[in-house]
Amino acid sequence: MSLFRKKPIDRISGAEGEIHGGHALGRHLSVRDLTFFGIAAIIGAGSFSSMGQACFSGGPGVVLLFVLCGVACGFTALCYAEFAARVPASGSAYTYAYVSFGELFAWIIGWALLMEYSIGNIYVAFSWSGYFTNLLESFHLHMPEWLTTNYTAAHKTIEEPGRSRA
């Protein structure tokens, strides 16, 4: 058993249907659907979370930056659509790496994807919490500062003399 073993595409799309066995999922998404899904996932989290601060700090060059990033995201989505068209199985970069490079690379990419999604979700959660506290402020509801910051900043707030603890 080699760590670099690969599974042939015909075994993936054959009776097994999946890389690790089980039942095959139906293919209902077209290349166009996959492309737009990729664009939405990539652009959605980053641009909606950082647009306000970027425009405030960066000026008019930010618009050109977002256009350039949109083009890059479009090419990325086309690459994933090409992968999905060539490897007719459900999955993501893990599946494509398993077929192309072998089990070891697929394992590494699987863990990298897990870390990427975790960090991306943290960023989006942090951004949406800022939106939520601003929404509460518009209704004249104030969250205490120690509830809206990380542990280190909250500890500093408590330790500083004369600082409000409301």
N, C-alpha and C positions, 0 to 999 in steps of 0.2 A: 504494500500500500504506500503510494507516494503522495507527498503533500502537494505535488504539482499535477495530480491527475485531473483530467477534464472529462466532462460528460458531453458526448456528441449531441448536436442539435436535434438529430432525428430521434434520439431517445427522450429528449425533453418534449418534443411536439408529438410523440407517438402515443401509445396506449397509456403510458405512465402519466403523461400530462404535466407533471411537475418535476422539479429537480429532485426532491426528496420523497417522491411517491405521493400517493393520495389521489384525489379527484381533481381534474382539470377545471379551471374557471373558463367561462365562456368569453370569447373575444368580441366585445361590443364597441370598443373605442377605436376610432379611425386615427390615422396619422395626424390629421388636423386637430382632433380632440386631444390627443396626447401633447401636441405642440402647445396648444392654448392652456392646457392644464399645467405644463411645465412653466410657461411664462407667468401664469397666475401665482404659482407657488413661489417662484423665485422673486418676482417683483413685489408681490403683495406684502410680505412681512417687512422687507427692508425699506421700501419707499414710503409706505404709509406710516411706518414707525419713526422715520428720521426726517421726513420732508420739512416740517416746520422749523426745526433747529438748523437744518442745513441751509434753507433759504434765508433765514435770519443772519446766519454767520457768513455765508459764502457769496451772497449777491447773485447777479444774473448768470454767472458761470455755472451755477448749480443746474440750471435748465439743460445746458449742453451736456453736463455730466450725466444727467438722468437719461437723456436721449442716447448717449453712447452706451450706458449700462443696459438700456432697453434693447439695443441692437445686439450686444453681447449675450443677453439673456435669450433673445430670439434664436441665435445660433446654438446656444446650449440646448434649448428645447428641441430644435431640429435634430441635434445629435442624439438626444434621448429617444426621439421618435424613430430615428433610423435604427437604433439599438432594438427598440421594441418591434420594429418590422422584421429585423433579421433573426431575432431569437423569439419565436412564437410561444412564449410562456409568461405567466404572470411573475412579476418581480421588479427589481430595480437594478442599480449598479451591481449589487451582489450577484444576481443571476447572470448578468453579462460578463462579469469577471470570472465567474465559475466556468462558463462556457469558453471564454477566450484564454484565460491565463491559468486557471486551475484553482484547486481548493484553498491553498494557502493565501493566495491573493484575494480570493473571495472572502475569506475569514477576516483578513485585515480591512478590506473595504467595508464589510458589514459592521465592524466595530467603529470605523471612522464615520460611517453614516449615523450610527447611534449617537456618537459624540456630537456630530454636526447638528442633528435634530434637537438634541438636548440644549446645546448652547443657543441655537436659533430660537427655541421656545422661551428660554430665559430672557433673551433680548426683547422679544415681543411682549412677554408678560411685564417686564419692566416698563416698556413704553406704554402699554395699556393701563398700567397702574397710575402713570402720570396723567393720562387722559381722565381716568376715573376721579382722581383727587381734584383736578381742575373742574370737572363737572360738579362735584360736591361743593367746591368753592363758589360756583355760580349760583348755587342754592343757599349760600351763606352758611354752609356746614363746614366746620374746620376740623381736619384730622390733626391730631397732635404730631409734631415733627418727628418724635421718636418712633411713631408707627409708619412713617413714610420713608425711612432711610434704612441703610444697612446697620448691622450690629455695631461696627466701629464708630460710625457717625452718631448713632444713638447713645453710645457710651460716652462720647465726648460731650454731647449735649447735657447729659446728666451730671457729668463731672465738673463742667464749667460753672463757676460761681456767678450768680446774678442772671443766669439764663432761665427763661420761662420754661416750665415743665407742663404747660397746658396741652 
